[in-house]
């Protein structure tokens, strides 16, 4: 199992979401803990970053396989999240 680590901005965004959306994100994060490569895709010019889809939201993260850590850097709407990278 991988450990999930949220950045401060991702954690803040997550806390401001409605409960049902938070639960959907939690379920995807639990699935990523099992296999971060099955539920996501690599970003084209993302320097090792990956993206997981939750409806209209995206979770941007990197995977450190040797340390078994998934570092979530951004959570946000699909239309805006890629502009911050």
PDB file of N, CA, C and O in Angstrom:
ATOM      1  N   UNK A   1       0.826  -1.192   0.000  1.00  0.00           N
ATOM      2  CA  UNK A   1       0.000   0.000   0.000  1.00  0.00           C
ATOM      3  C   UNK A   1       0.865   1.248   0.000  1.00  0.00           C
ATOM      4  O   UNK A   1       1.920   1.298   0.632  1.00  0.00           O
ATOM      5  N   UNK A   2       0.404   2.231  -0.708  1.00  0.00           N
ATOM      6  CA  UNK A   2       1.078   3.520  -0.765  1.00  0.00           C
ATOM      7  C   UNK A   2       0.484   4.451   0.286  1.00  0.00           C
ATOM      8  O   UNK A   2      -0.689   4.331   0.640  1.00  0.00           O
ATOM      9  N   UNK A   3       1.285   5.362   0.773  1.00  0.00           N
ATOM     10  CA  UNK A   3       0.821   6.390   1.695  1.00  0.00           C
ATOM     11  C   UNK A   3       0.467   7.641   0.888  1.00  0.00           C
ATOM     12  O   UNK A   3       1.215   8.035  -0.006  1.00  0.00           O
ATOM     13  N   UNK A   4      -0.662   8.258   1.200  1.00  0.00           N
ATOM     14  CA  UNK A   4      -1.108   9.479   0.524  1.00  0.00           C
ATOM     15  C   UNK A   4      -0.678  10.687   1.351  1.00  0.00           C
ATOM     16  O   UNK A   4      -0.932  10.746   2.554  1.00  0.00           O
ATOM     17  N   UNK A   5      -0.023  11.651   0.699  1.00  0.00           N
ATOM     18  CA  UNK A   5       0.385  12.898   1.351  1.00  0.00           C
ATOM     19  C   UNK A   5      -0.186  14.050   0.531  1.00  0.00           C
ATOM     20  O   UNK A   5       0.131  14.195  -0.649  1.00  0.00           O
ATOM     21  N   UNK A   6      -1.036  14.877   1.166  1.00  0.00           N
ATOM     22  CA  UNK A   6      -1.644  16.021   0.488  1.00  0.00           C
ATOM     23  C   UNK A   6      -0.821  17.276   0.737  1.00  0.00           C
ATOM     24  O   UNK A   6      -0.347  17.506   1.850  1.00  0.00           O
ATOM     25  N   UNK A   7      -0.654  18.080  -0.295  1.00  0.00           N
ATOM     26  CA  UNK A   7      -0.024  19.391  -0.113  1.00  0.00           C
ATOM     27  C   UNK A   7      -1.000  20.288   0.639  1.00  0.00           C
ATOM     28  O   UNK A   7      -2.182  19.963   0.756  1.00  0.00           O
ATOM     29  N   UNK A   8      -0.521  21.391   1.136  1.00  0.00           N
ATOM     30  CA  UNK A   8      -1.382  22.320   1.878  1.00  0.00           C
ATOM     31  C   UNK A   8      -2.523  22.835   0.997  1.00  0.00           C
ATOM     32  O   UNK A   8      -3.667  22.909   1.445  1.00  0.00           O
ATOM     33  N   UNK A   9      -2.214  23.191  -0.253  1.00  0.00           N
ATOM     34  CA  UNK A   9      -3.259  23.714  -1.139  1.00  0.00           C
ATOM     35  C   UNK A   9      -4.289  22.633  -1.486  1.00  0.00           C
ATOM     36  O   UNK A   9      -5.481  22.928  -1.572  1.00  0.00           O
ATOM     37  N   UNK A  10      -3.851  21.402  -1.684  1.00  0.00           N
ATOM     38  CA  UNK A  10      -4.785  20.313  -1.988  1.00  0.00           C
ATOM     39  C   UNK A  10      -5.680  20.020  -0.779  1.00  0.00           C
ATOM     40  O   UNK A  10      -6.878  19.790  -0.938  1.00  0.00           O
ATOM     41  N   UNK A  11      -5.108  20.028   0.413  1.00  0.00           N
ATOM     42  CA  UNK A  11      -5.883  19.777   1.624  1.00  0.00           C
ATOM     43  C   UNK A  11      -6.906  20.883   1.861  1.00  0.00           C
ATOM     44  O   UNK A  11      -8.038  20.605   2.257  1.00  0.00           O
ATOM     45  N   UNK A  12      -6.520  22.130   1.625  1.00  0.00           N
ATOM     46  CA  UNK A  12      -7.437  23.255   1.794  1.00  0.00           C
ATOM     47  C   UNK A  12      -8.587  23.165   0.806  1.00  0.00           C
ATOM     48  O   UNK A  12      -9.743  23.359   1.184  1.00  0.00           O
ATOM     49  N   UNK A  13      -8.290  22.874  -0.447  1.00  0.00           N
ATOM     50  CA  UNK A  13      -9.333  22.741  -1.460  1.00  0.00           C
ATOM     51  C   UNK A  13     -10.281  21.607  -1.094  1.00  0.00           C
ATOM     52  O   UNK A  13     -11.498  21.744  -1.214  1.00  0.00           O
ATOM     53  N   UNK A  14      -9.720  20.487  -0.647  1.00  0.00           N
ATOM     54  CA  UNK A  14     -10.515  19.321  -0.265  1.00  0.00           C
ATOM     55  C   UNK A  14     -11.479  19.662   0.872  1.00  0.00           C
ATOM     56  O   UNK A  14     -12.635  19.239   0.842  1.00  0.00           O
ATOM     57  N   UNK A  15     -11.028  20.410   1.861  1.00  0.00           N
ATOM     58  CA  UNK A  15     -11.852  20.758   3.013  1.00  0.00           C
ATOM     59  C   UNK A  15     -13.030  21.655   2.635  1.00  0.00           C
ATOM     60  O   UNK A  15     -14.049  21.648   3.325  1.00  0.00           O
ATOM     61  N   UNK A  16     -12.911  22.415   1.568  1.00  0.00           N
ATOM     62  CA  UNK A  16     -13.975  23.326   1.158  1.00  0.00           C
ATOM     63  C   UNK A  16     -15.010  22.679   0.240  1.00  0.00           C
ATOM     64  O   UNK A  16     -15.972  23.335  -0.162  1.00  0.00           O
ATOM     65  N   UNK A  17     -14.828  21.413  -0.095  1.00  0.00           N
ATOM     66  CA  UNK A  17     -15.777  20.711  -0.967  1.00  0.00           C
ATOM     67  C   UNK A  17     -16.956  20.168  -0.157  1.00  0.00           C
ATOM     68  O   UNK A  17     -16.858  19.993   1.058  1.00  0.00           O
ATOM     69  N   UNK A  18     -18.060  19.908  -0.838  1.00  0.00           N
ATOM     70  CA  UNK A  18     -19.223  19.287  -0.206  1.00  0.00           C
ATOM     71  C   UNK A  18     -18.893  17.856   0.205  1.00  0.00           C
ATOM     72  O   UNK A  18     -18.009  17.229  -0.378  1.00  0.00           O
ATOM     73  N   UNK A  19     -19.598  17.341   1.204  1.00  0.00           N
ATOM     74  CA  UNK A  19     -19.357  15.981   1.704  1.00  0.00           C
ATOM     75  C   UNK A  19     -19.443  14.899   0.624  1.00  0.00           C
ATOM     76  O   UNK A  19     -18.575  14.027   0.581  1.00  0.00           O
ATOM     77  N   UNK A  20     -20.453  14.922  -0.247  1.00  0.00           N
ATOM     78  CA  UNK A  20     -20.502  13.854  -1.268  1.00  0.00           C
ATOM     79  C   UNK A  20     -19.291  13.869  -2.200  1.00  0.00           C
ATOM     80  O   UNK A  20     -18.799  12.813  -2.599  1.00  0.00           O
ATOM     81  N   UNK A  21     -18.813  15.061  -2.545  1.00  0.00           N
ATOM     82  CA  UNK A  21     -17.639  15.168  -3.415  1.00  0.00           C
ATOM     83  C   UNK A  21     -16.397  14.701  -2.658  1.00  0.00           C
ATOM     84  O   UNK A  21     -15.540  14.025  -3.227  1.00  0.00           O
ATOM     85  N   UNK A  22     -16.299  15.057  -1.388  1.00  0.00           N
ATOM     86  CA  UNK A  22     -15.180  14.584  -0.573  1.00  0.00           C
ATOM     87  C   UNK A  22     -15.151  13.059  -0.520  1.00  0.00           C
ATOM     88  O   UNK A  22     -14.082  12.455  -0.609  1.00  0.00           O
ATOM     89  N   UNK A  23     -16.309  12.438  -0.378  1.00  0.00           N
ATOM     90  CA  UNK A  23     -16.374  10.974  -0.329  1.00  0.00           C
ATOM     91  C   UNK A  23     -15.935  10.346  -1.649  1.00  0.00           C
ATOM     92  O   UNK A  23     -15.265   9.313  -1.651  1.00  0.00           O
ATOM     93  N   UNK A  24     -16.308  10.965  -2.774  1.00  0.00           N
ATOM     94  CA  UNK A  24     -15.873  10.455  -4.078  1.00  0.00           C
ATOM     95  C   UNK A  24     -14.367  10.563  -4.222  1.00  0.00           C
ATOM     96  O   UNK A  24     -13.726   9.650  -4.742  1.00  0.00           O
ATOM     97  N   UNK A  25     -13.791  11.677  -3.764  1.00  0.00           N
ATOM     98  CA  UNK A  25     -12.332  11.846  -3.825  1.00  0.00           C
ATOM     99  C   UNK A  25     -11.652  10.846  -2.901  1.00  0.00           C
ATOM    100  O   UNK A  25     -10.637  10.255  -3.268  1.00  0.00           O
ATOM    101  N   UNK A  26     -12.203  10.651  -1.703  1.00  0.00           N
ATOM    102  CA  UNK A  26     -11.630   9.664  -0.778  1.00  0.00           C
ATOM    103  C   UNK A  26     -11.612   8.272  -1.394  1.00  0.00           C
ATOM    104  O   UNK A  26     -10.633   7.541  -1.245  1.00  0.00           O
ATOM    105  N   UNK A  27     -12.688   7.900  -2.086  1.00  0.00           N
ATOM    106  CA  UNK A  27     -12.733   6.562  -2.678  1.00  0.00           C
ATOM    107  C   UNK A  27     -11.669   6.411  -3.767  1.00  0.00           C
ATOM    108  O   UNK A  27     -11.057   5.350  -3.892  1.00  0.00           O
ATOM    109  N   UNK A  28     -11.445   7.465  -4.554  1.00  0.00           N
ATOM    110  CA  UNK A  28     -10.388   7.407  -5.577  1.00  0.00           C
ATOM    111  C   UNK A  28      -9.023   7.339  -4.908  1.00  0.00           C
ATOM    112  O   UNK A  28      -8.159   6.585  -5.355  1.00  0.00           O
ATOM    113  N   UNK A  29      -8.810   8.111  -3.845  1.00  0.00           N
ATOM    114  CA  UNK A  29      -7.525   8.077  -3.144  1.00  0.00           C
ATOM    115  C   UNK A  29      -7.258   6.695  -2.547  1.00  0.00           C
ATOM    116  O   UNK A  29      -6.118   6.231  -2.556  1.00  0.00           O
ATOM    117  N   UNK A  30      -8.294   6.035  -2.030  1.00  0.00           N
ATOM    118  CA  UNK A  30      -8.114   4.676  -1.518  1.00  0.00           C
ATOM    119  C   UNK A  30      -7.758   3.708  -2.644  1.00  0.00           C
ATOM    120  O   UNK A  30      -6.939   2.808  -2.458  1.00  0.00           O
ATOM    121  N   UNK A  31      -8.375   3.895  -3.811  1.00  0.00           N
ATOM    122  CA  UNK A  31      -8.037   3.052  -4.957  1.00  0.00           C
ATOM    123  C   UNK A  31      -6.599   3.312  -5.408  1.00  0.00           C
ATOM    124  O   UNK A  31      -5.891   2.385  -5.799  1.00  0.00           O
ATOM    125  N   UNK A  32      -6.169   4.578  -5.351  1.00  0.00           N
ATOM    126  CA  UNK A  32      -4.791   4.911  -5.726  1.00  0.00           C
ATOM    127  C   UNK A  32      -3.794   4.298  -4.759  1.00  0.00           C
ATOM    128  O   UNK A  32      -2.686   3.947  -5.163  1.00  0.00           O
ATOM    129  N   UNK A  33      -4.159   4.162  -3.502  1.00  0.00           N
ATOM    130  CA  UNK A  33      -3.265   3.536  -2.527  1.00  0.00           C
ATOM    131  C   UNK A  33      -2.937   2.107  -2.922  1.00  0.00           C
ATOM    132  O   UNK A  33      -1.816   1.641  -2.715  1.00  0.00           O
ATOM    133  N   UNK A  34      -3.900   1.421  -3.483  1.00  0.00           N
ATOM    134  CA  UNK A  34      -3.680   0.041  -3.914  1.00  0.00           C
ATOM    135  C   UNK A  34      -2.812  -0.025  -5.167  1.00  0.00           C
ATOM    136  O   UNK A  34      -1.838  -0.777  -5.216  1.00  0.00           O
ATOM    137  N   UNK A  35      -3.168   0.759  -6.171  1.00  0.00           N
ATOM    138  CA  UNK A  35      -2.419   0.776  -7.427  1.00  0.00           C
ATOM    139  C   UNK A  35      -2.546   2.154  -8.067  1.00  0.00           C
ATOM    140  O   UNK A  35      -3.544   2.424  -8.735  1.00  0.00           O
ATOM    141  N   UNK A  36      -1.561   3.035  -7.881  1.00  0.00           N
ATOM    142  CA  UNK A  36      -1.665   4.400  -8.397  1.00  0.00           C
ATOM    143  C   UNK A  36      -1.604   4.502  -9.920  1.00  0.00           C
ATOM    144  O   UNK A  36      -1.893   5.560 -10.477  1.00  0.00           O
ATOM    145  N   UNK A  37      -1.239   3.440 -10.584  1.00  0.00           N
ATOM    146  CA  UNK A  37      -1.094   3.491 -12.034  1.00  0.00           C
ATOM    147  C   UNK A  37      -2.340   3.005 -12.769  1.00  0.00           C
ATOM    148  O   UNK A  37      -2.493   3.278 -13.960  1.00  0.00           O
ATOM    149  N   UNK A  38      -3.232   2.290 -12.083  1.00  0.00           N
ATOM    150  CA  UNK A  38      -4.432   1.760 -12.730  1.00  0.00           C
ATOM    151  C   UNK A  38      -5.529   2.807 -12.859  1.00  0.00           C
ATOM    152  O   UNK A  38      -6.262   2.806 -13.848  1.00  0.00           O
ATOM    153  N   UNK A  39      -5.657   3.689 -11.894  1.00  0.00           N
ATOM    154  CA  UNK A  39      -6.744   4.671 -11.859  1.00  0.00           C
ATOM    155  C   UNK A  39      -6.319   6.042 -12.366  1.00  0.00           C
ATOM    156  O   UNK A  39      -7.045   7.016 -12.169  1.00  0.00           O
ATOM    157  N   UNK A  40      -5.161   6.143 -13.013  1.00  0.00           N
ATOM    158  CA  UNK A  40      -4.662   7.460 -13.416  1.00  0.00           C
ATOM    159  C   UNK A  40      -3.956   7.371 -14.761  1.00  0.00           C
ATOM    160  O   UNK A  40      -3.750   6.295 -15.322  1.00  0.00           O
ATOM    161  N   UNK A  41      -3.592   8.565 -15.257  1.00  0.00           N
ATOM    162  CA  UNK A  41      -2.814   8.605 -16.494  1.00  0.00           C
ATOM    163  C   UNK A  41      -1.649   9.577 -16.309  1.00  0.00           C
ATOM    164  O   UNK A  41      -1.726  10.514 -15.514  1.00  0.00           O
ATOM    165  N   UNK A  42      -0.592   9.343 -17.039  1.00  0.00           N
ATOM    166  CA  UNK A  42       0.571  10.219 -16.976  1.00  0.00           C
ATOM    167  C   UNK A  42       0.284  11.499 -17.752  1.00  0.00           C
ATOM    168  O   UNK A  42      -0.332  11.461 -18.818  1.00  0.00           O
ATOM    169  N   UNK A  43       0.727  12.623 -17.221  1.00  0.00           N
ATOM    170  CA  UNK A  43       0.587  13.895 -17.931  1.00  0.00           C
ATOM    171  C   UNK A  43       1.656  13.984 -19.007  1.00  0.00           C
ATOM    172  O   UNK A  43       2.779  13.523 -18.801  1.00  0.00           O
ATOM    173  N   UNK A  44       1.327  14.563 -20.139  1.00  0.00           N
ATOM    174  CA  UNK A  44       2.216  14.579 -21.303  1.00  0.00           C
ATOM    175  C   UNK A  44       3.529  15.288 -20.981  1.00  0.00           C
ATOM    176  O   UNK A  44       4.595  14.695 -21.151  1.00  0.00           O
ATOM    177  N   UNK A  45       3.485  16.515 -20.531  1.00  0.00           N
ATOM    178  CA  UNK A  45       4.694  17.238 -20.151  1.00  0.00           C
ATOM    179  C   UNK A  45       4.694  17.478 -18.647  1.00  0.00           C
ATOM    180  O   UNK A  45       4.995  18.578 -18.184  1.00  0.00           O
ATOM    181  N   UNK A  46       4.361  16.455 -17.903  1.00  0.00           N
ATOM    182  CA  UNK A  46       4.141  16.607 -16.476  1.00  0.00           C
ATOM    183  C   UNK A  46       5.305  16.292 -15.578  1.00  0.00           C
ATOM    184  O   UNK A  46       5.157  16.348 -14.357  1.00  0.00           O
ATOM    185  N   UNK A  47       6.463  15.962 -16.124  1.00  0.00           N
ATOM    186  CA  UNK A  47       7.650  15.689 -15.317  1.00  0.00           C
ATOM    187  C   UNK A  47       7.372  14.648 -14.227  1.00  0.00           C
ATOM    188  O   UNK A  47       7.714  14.854 -13.063  1.00  0.00           O
ATOM    189  N   UNK A  48       6.753  13.536 -14.613  1.00  0.00           N
ATOM    190  CA  UNK A  48       6.489  12.457 -13.670  1.00  0.00           C
ATOM    191  C   UNK A  48       5.157  12.574 -12.950  1.00  0.00           C
ATOM    192  O   UNK A  48       4.826  11.721 -12.126  1.00  0.00           O
ATOM    193  N   UNK A  49       4.391  13.607 -13.243  1.00  0.00           N
ATOM    194  CA  UNK A  49       3.093  13.772 -12.589  1.00  0.00           C
ATOM    195  C   UNK A  49       2.027  12.947 -13.288  1.00  0.00           C
ATOM    196  O   UNK A  49       2.112  12.649 -14.479  1.00  0.00           O
ATOM    197  N   UNK A  50       1.021  12.591 -12.502  1.00  0.00           N
ATOM    198  CA  UNK A  50      -0.100  11.814 -13.003  1.00  0.00           C
ATOM    199  C   UNK A  50      -1.393  12.520 -12.643  1.00  0.00           C
ATOM    200  O   UNK A  50      -1.408  13.390 -11.773  1.00  0.00           O
ATOM    201  N   UNK A  51      -2.474  12.149 -13.307  1.00  0.00           N
ATOM    202  CA  UNK A  51      -3.778  12.762 -13.087  1.00  0.00           C
ATOM    203  C   UNK A  51      -4.824  11.675 -12.897  1.00  0.00           C
ATOM    204  O   UNK A  51      -4.878  10.705 -13.652  1.00  0.00           O
ATOM    205  N   UNK A  52      -5.662  11.856 -11.864  1.00  0.00           N
ATOM    206  CA  UNK A  52      -6.810  10.974 -11.642  1.00  0.00           C
ATOM    207  C   UNK A  52      -8.074  11.804 -11.776  1.00  0.00           C
ATOM    208  O   UNK A  52      -8.115  12.960 -11.353  1.00  0.00           O
ATOM    209  N   UNK A  53      -9.088  11.223 -12.357  1.00  0.00           N
ATOM    210  CA  UNK A  53     -10.323  11.938 -12.657  1.00  0.00           C
ATOM    211  C   UNK A  53     -11.404  11.599 -11.639  1.00  0.00           C
ATOM    212  O   UNK A  53     -11.630  10.432 -11.319  1.00  0.00           O
ATOM    213  N   UNK A  54     -12.070  12.640 -11.132  1.00  0.00           N
ATOM    214  CA  UNK A  54     -13.208  12.478 -10.234  1.00  0.00           C
ATOM    215  C   UNK A  54     -14.300  13.410 -10.747  1.00  0.00           C
ATOM    216  O   UNK A  54     -14.399  14.554 -10.303  1.00  0.00           O
ATOM    217  N   UNK A  55     -15.112  12.932 -11.668  1.00  0.00           N
ATOM    218  CA  UNK A  55     -16.124  13.790 -12.291  1.00  0.00           C
ATOM    219  C   UNK A  55     -15.451  14.934 -13.021  1.00  0.00           C
ATOM    220  O   UNK A  55     -14.618  14.703 -13.898  1.00  0.00           O
ATOM    221  N   UNK A  56     -15.798  16.172 -12.672  1.00  0.00           N
ATOM    222  CA  UNK A  56     -15.201  17.350 -13.284  1.00  0.00           C
ATOM    223  C   UNK A  56     -13.937  17.814 -12.601  1.00  0.00           C
ATOM    224  O   UNK A  56     -13.344  18.812 -13.010  1.00  0.00           O
ATOM    225  N   UNK A  57     -13.512  17.108 -11.564  1.00  0.00           N
ATOM    226  CA  UNK A  57     -12.300  17.470 -10.826  1.00  0.00           C
ATOM    227  C   UNK A  57     -11.143  16.571 -11.234  1.00  0.00           C
ATOM    228  O   UNK A  57     -11.341  15.467 -11.743  1.00  0.00           O
ATOM    229  N   UNK A  58      -9.936  17.064 -11.001  1.00  0.00           N
ATOM    230  CA  UNK A  58      -8.729  16.278 -11.245  1.00  0.00           C
ATOM    231  C   UNK A  58      -7.853  16.294  -9.995  1.00  0.00           C
ATOM    232  O   UNK A  58      -7.786  17.288  -9.273  1.00  0.00           O
ATOM    233  N   UNK A  59      -7.191  15.178  -9.763  1.00  0.00           N
ATOM    234  CA  UNK A  59      -6.204  15.050  -8.690  1.00  0.00           C
ATOM    235  C   UNK A  59      -4.857  14.896  -9.370  1.00  0.00           C
ATOM    236  O   UNK A  59      -4.646  13.943 -10.121  1.00  0.00           O
ATOM    237  N   UNK A  60      -3.944  15.822  -9.117  1.00  0.00           N
ATOM    238  CA  UNK A  60      -2.609  15.781  -9.712  1.00  0.00           C
ATOM    239  C   UNK A  60      -1.639  15.296  -8.638  1.00  0.00           C
ATOM    240  O   UNK A  60      -1.629  15.817  -7.523  1.00  0.00           O
ATOM    241  N   UNK A  61      -0.827  14.299  -8.977  1.00  0.00           N
ATOM    242  CA  UNK A  61       0.068  13.722  -7.974  1.00  0.00           C
ATOM    243  C   UNK A  61       1.311  13.128  -8.627  1.00  0.00           C
ATOM    244  O   UNK A  61       1.370  12.931  -9.841  1.00  0.00           O
ATOM    245  N   UNK A  62       2.297  12.850  -7.787  1.00  0.00           N
ATOM    246  CA  UNK A  62       3.489  12.117  -8.202  1.00  0.00           C
ATOM    247  C   UNK A  62       3.585  10.857  -7.346  1.00  0.00           C
ATOM    248  O   UNK A  62       3.050  10.800  -6.239  1.00  0.00           O
ATOM    249  N   UNK A  63       4.267   9.860  -7.872  1.00  0.00           N
ATOM    250  CA  UNK A  63       4.411   8.585  -7.174  1.00  0.00           C
ATOM    251  C   UNK A  63       5.891   8.320  -6.930  1.00  0.00           C
ATOM    252  O   UNK A  63       6.697   8.343  -7.861  1.00  0.00           O
ATOM    253  N   UNK A  64       6.240   8.069  -5.678  1.00  0.00           N
ATOM    254  CA  UNK A  64       7.587   7.637  -5.323  1.00  0.00           C
ATOM    255  C   UNK A  64       7.492   6.157  -4.975  1.00  0.00           C
ATOM    256  O   UNK A  64       7.130   5.794  -3.856  1.00  0.00           O
ATOM    257  N   UNK A  65       7.819   5.310  -5.941  1.00  0.00           N
ATOM    258  CA  UNK A  65       7.636   3.873  -5.788  1.00  0.00           C
ATOM    259  C   UNK A  65       8.547   3.309  -4.704  1.00  0.00           C
ATOM    260  O   UNK A  65       8.122   2.446  -3.936  1.00  0.00           O
ATOM    261  N   UNK A  66       9.772   3.773  -4.627  1.00  0.00           N
ATOM    262  CA  UNK A  66      10.707   3.219  -3.640  1.00  0.00           C
ATOM    263  C   UNK A  66      10.286   3.553  -2.212  1.00  0.00           C
ATOM    264  O   UNK A  66      10.453   2.724  -1.318  1.00  0.00           O
ATOM    265  N   UNK A  67       9.743   4.749  -1.977  1.00  0.00           N
ATOM    266  CA  UNK A  67       9.297   5.134  -0.638  1.00  0.00           C
ATOM    267  C   UNK A  67       7.825   4.788  -0.415  1.00  0.00           C
ATOM    268  O   UNK A  67       7.329   4.910   0.705  1.00  0.00           O
ATOM    269  N   UNK A  68       7.115   4.354  -1.478  1.00  0.00           N
ATOM    270  CA  UNK A  68       5.699   3.991  -1.413  1.00  0.00           C
ATOM    271  C   UNK A  68       4.836   5.175  -0.970  1.00  0.00           C
ATOM    272  O   UNK A  68       3.972   5.044  -0.103  1.00  0.00           O
ATOM    273  N   UNK A  69       5.094   6.348  -1.596  1.00  0.00           N
ATOM    274  CA  UNK A  69       4.371   7.583  -1.263  1.00  0.00           C
ATOM    275  C   UNK A  69       3.735   8.157  -2.522  1.00  0.00           C
ATOM    276  O   UNK A  69       4.356   8.213  -3.584  1.00  0.00           O
ATOM    277  N   UNK A  70       2.479   8.584  -2.378  1.00  0.00           N
ATOM    278  CA  UNK A  70       1.779   9.334  -3.409  1.00  0.00           C
ATOM    279  C   UNK A  70       1.638  10.752  -2.882  1.00  0.00           C
ATOM    280  O   UNK A  70       0.956  10.975  -1.881  1.00  0.00           O
ATOM    281  N   UNK A  71       2.277  11.715  -3.543  1.00  0.00           N
ATOM    282  CA  UNK A  71       2.251  13.116  -3.119  1.00  0.00           C
ATOM    283  C   UNK A  71       1.254  13.879  -3.985  1.00  0.00           C
ATOM    284  O   UNK A  71       1.524  14.147  -5.156  1.00  0.00           O
ATOM    285  N   UNK A  72       0.101  14.230  -3.413  1.00  0.00           N
ATOM    286  CA  UNK A  72      -0.935  14.963  -4.129  1.00  0.00           C
ATOM    287  C   UNK A  72      -0.591  16.444  -4.059  1.00  0.00           C
ATOM    288  O   UNK A  72      -0.530  17.019  -2.972  1.00  0.00           O
ATOM    289  N   UNK A  73      -0.367  17.061  -5.212  1.00  0.00           N
ATOM    290  CA  UNK A  73       0.015  18.474  -5.236  1.00  0.00           C
ATOM    291  C   UNK A  73      -1.159  19.398  -5.483  1.00  0.00           C
ATOM    292  O   UNK A  73      -1.189  20.509  -4.953  1.00  0.00           O
ATOM    293  N   UNK A  74      -2.144  18.954  -6.291  1.00  0.00           N
ATOM    294  CA  UNK A  74      -3.285  19.807  -6.640  1.00  0.00           C
ATOM    295  C   UNK A  74      -4.564  18.985  -6.732  1.00  0.00           C
ATOM    296  O   UNK A  74      -4.555  17.834  -7.168  1.00  0.00           O
ATOM    297  N   UNK A  75      -5.663  19.603  -6.312  1.00  0.00           N
ATOM    298  CA  UNK A  75      -7.007  19.092  -6.564  1.00  0.00           C
ATOM    299  C   UNK A  75      -7.800  20.288  -7.065  1.00  0.00           C
ATOM    300  O   UNK A  75      -7.775  21.353  -6.448  1.00  0.00           O
ATOM    301  N   UNK A  76      -8.507  20.122  -8.185  1.00  0.00           N
ATOM    302  CA  UNK A  76      -9.268  21.249  -8.698  1.00  0.00           C
ATOM    303  C   UNK A  76     -10.056  20.905  -9.940  1.00  0.00           C
ATOM    304  O   UNK A  76      -9.982  19.783 -10.442  1.00  0.00           O
ATOM    305  N   UNK A  77     -10.824  21.884 -10.443  1.00  0.00           N
ATOM    306  CA  UNK A  77     -11.629  21.673 -11.649  1.00  0.00           C
ATOM    307  C   UNK A  77     -10.752  21.431 -12.876  1.00  0.00           C
ATOM    308  O   UNK A  77      -9.667  21.998 -13.009  1.00  0.00           O
ATOM    309  N   UNK A  78     -11.241  20.593 -13.750  1.00  0.00           N
ATOM    310  CA  UNK A  78     -10.498  20.207 -14.945  1.00  0.00           C
ATOM    311  C   UNK A  78     -10.059  21.398 -15.779  1.00  0.00           C
ATOM    312  O   UNK A  78      -8.936  21.399 -16.284  1.00  0.00           O
ATOM    313  N   UNK A  79     -10.896  22.406 -15.941  1.00  0.00           N
ATOM    314  CA  UNK A  79     -10.578  23.529 -16.793  1.00  0.00           C
ATOM    315  C   UNK A  79      -9.506  24.446 -16.240  1.00  0.00           C
ATOM    316  O   UNK A  79      -8.900  25.210 -16.992  1.00  0.00           O
ATOM    317  N   UNK A  80      -9.258  24.385 -14.930  1.00  0.00           N
ATOM    318  CA  UNK A  80      -8.307  25.308 -14.305  1.00  0.00           C
ATOM    319  C   UNK A  80      -7.059  24.641 -13.768  1.00  0.00           C
ATOM    320  O   UNK A  80      -6.021  25.289 -13.641  1.00  0.00           O
ATOM    321  N   UNK A  81      -7.137  23.375 -13.452  1.00  0.00           N
ATOM    322  CA  UNK A  81      -6.043  22.717 -12.731  1.00  0.00           C
ATOM    323  C   UNK A  81      -4.745  22.668 -13.527  1.00  0.00           C
ATOM    324  O   UNK A  81      -3.666  22.781 -12.945  1.00  0.00           O
ATOM    325  N   UNK A  82      -4.824  22.505 -14.825  1.00  0.00           N
ATOM    326  CA  UNK A  82      -3.621  22.352 -15.624  1.00  0.00           C
ATOM    327  C   UNK A  82      -2.898  23.682 -15.837  1.00  0.00           C
ATOM    328  O   UNK A  82      -1.713  23.690 -16.171  1.00  0.00           O
ATOM    329  N   UNK A  83      -3.591  24.801 -15.649  1.00  0.00           N
ATOM    330  CA  UNK A  83      -2.965  26.124 -15.778  1.00  0.00           C
ATOM    331  C   UNK A  83      -2.005  26.407 -14.624  1.00  0.00           C
ATOM    332  O   UNK A  83      -1.076  27.202 -14.768  1.00  0.00           O
ATOM    333  N   UNK A  84      -2.228  25.755 -13.471  1.00  0.00           N
ATOM    334  CA  UNK A  84      -1.387  25.992 -12.291  1.00  0.00           C
ATOM    335  C   UNK A  84      -0.100  25.182 -12.306  1.00  0.00           C
ATOM    336  O   UNK A  84       0.779  25.394 -11.470  1.00  0.00           O
ATOM    337  N   UNK A  85       0.015  24.269 -13.236  1.00  0.00           N
ATOM    338  CA  UNK A  85       1.202  23.387 -13.242  1.00  0.00           C
ATOM    339  C   UNK A  85       2.386  24.035 -13.904  1.00  0.00           C
ATOM    340  O   UNK A  85       3.454  23.429 -13.991  1.00  0.00           O
TER     341      UNK A  85
END
